[in-house]
Amino acid sequence: MSVADKPKADCSGCNACAEACPKHCIEMIPDKKGFLYPKVDTAVCIDCGVCKKVCPFEEENRKLHAPLAAYAAWNKDREQYLASSSGGAAHIFSSHTIKQGGVVYGCTSEGMRIRHLRVDSLQELFKLQGSKYVQSDVRGLFGQVKADLQAGKPVLFIGTPCQVAGLKNYIKRIPEHLYLVDLICHGVPSQQMLHEHIHHILNGRFAEQLSFRKGQLFRIELTARCGTMYSSEPHKDMYYRAFLKGISYRESCYHCPFARKERVSDVTIGDFWGLQDAISLPLDVSEGISVLLPTSEKGKSLIVAANADMQIYERSVEEAVEGNTQLYCPVHNGISAWFLSMLYPCFPFDKAVRIAIVKDLILESLKNMLRLFKPVLMPIINVIRR
C-alpha cells in the first residue's frame, strides 16, 4: 500500500514522502478543505516502498524520548521578549545557531501565505517570530536542510512534531550538527480556510500582514501600509474561534501520535500553562513564559547555550505535562468538529463555522440578554421574594 492509499487520519501532510521518493512521482495536492495529501503518479512509481519508510504515522518509523527535565524560561531582552510568543525561547535558540555560522528553518508569514523559511542572518530572524495558527507549507524544504547539513552548517529546524518526525525520517542518520525543536501543537487548520476567512472579512480589500498573537495577547490582526484593516478578539472571529474550539483541524490531528509526554525532537517548546507558584518568579507571567523540555543531550546543550540570554528556572516534568493537554492526549474530535467537516466546503468557511457552533452562539446571546435586562429584572425579583 502506497502513502496515497492511506486513510486521511493517518497522514499529517509533512511532505516527507514526496521529498524522499527516488522517482519524484509524489505530489502533495490539496483536498476540498485545502489540506495537502500525497498523490502518486502510478505510471512512474516503482513500488520501492521508500514513501512508507519515511512516513511518521507508521509506528515503526517513530522514535520518541521522555523529557530529561523541564524549565520555565523567558528572554532577558525585553523588546525581543514582547515581540515573541510566550517566552521567546525559539528566538534565542535561533540567534545562537546563526552566531555559530548555522542556519535556521522556521515558520514565517509572507503576506497571507504561511510557509517555512531558511534564515541565515540575525537581521532576518524577526520573520520567524510570532505564532501562526495554520499548517505551514514545507514543500521543497527538506532537500535544502540536507544540502546545508552536507555543507557542514549547523542547522536548527523548528516545526510541529509531525514535521520534525518527517524531516528525521527523510534525513535518516541524524548528524550532530542538526538540532530539532518541536512546538507543542494543538492542531492545524488549512491555509484555504484561513484565506477564505480573510477574503470574507476584508470584502475585496487587500492586507499585507497577518498576526495571531503578540505575547499573551491573542488577537487576529490584518494590516496594510495604511494601518490596521481588521482586528478582533478570538471569540468574535470565526476562524480563531474554530481553531481554539478545536473543530477546524486536519483529520490526523485528532489521532496525533505525537500528543504525548514522549517527544520526537531534541527540545520541545511552548507556553508553560499550569505553572505553579508563579509568584516566586521575577516576572509578570501574564506576559508569557516558555516551557522547555529537553529530551537529548543536544537539547540540553541548546538550553545551556541560552543561559546568558534567558532567565531559566527548573521545574518538574509532571508540572509541565499536567498543565498542557497536548502533552498527554490529542484534541477530542467532538460533534462540532464532525459537523463542520460535513458542512465545509459545501458552505463558505465562516458560514459553516457559525452553523457548527450555533448552540454556543445561542447560549451566548441568552447570557448577554440576561446581563442587559438584569438591572430591570432584579427589582422585580426582589419584590416577588418579599
Buried (B, 14 or more C-beta within 10 A) or exposed (E): EBBBEBEBBBBBBBBBBBBBBEEEBBBBEEBEBBBBBBBBEEEEBEEEEBBBBBBBBBEEBBEBBEBBBBBBBBBBBEEBBBBBBBBBBBBBBBBBBBEEEBBBBBBBBEEBBBBBBBBBEEEBBBBBBBBBBBBBBBBEBBEBBBEBBEEEBBBBBBBBBBBBBBBBBBBEEBEEBBBBBBBBBBBBBBBBBBBBBBBBBBEEEEBEBBBBBBBBEBBBBBBBEEEEBBEBEBEEBBBBBBBBBBBBBBBBBBBBBBBBBBBBBBBBBBBBBBBEEBEEBEBEBEBBBBBBBBBBEBBBBBBEBBEEBBBBBEBEBEBBBBBBBBBEEBBEBEEBBEBBBEBBBEBBBBBBBBBBBEEBBEEEEEEEEEEEEEEEEEEEEEEEEE
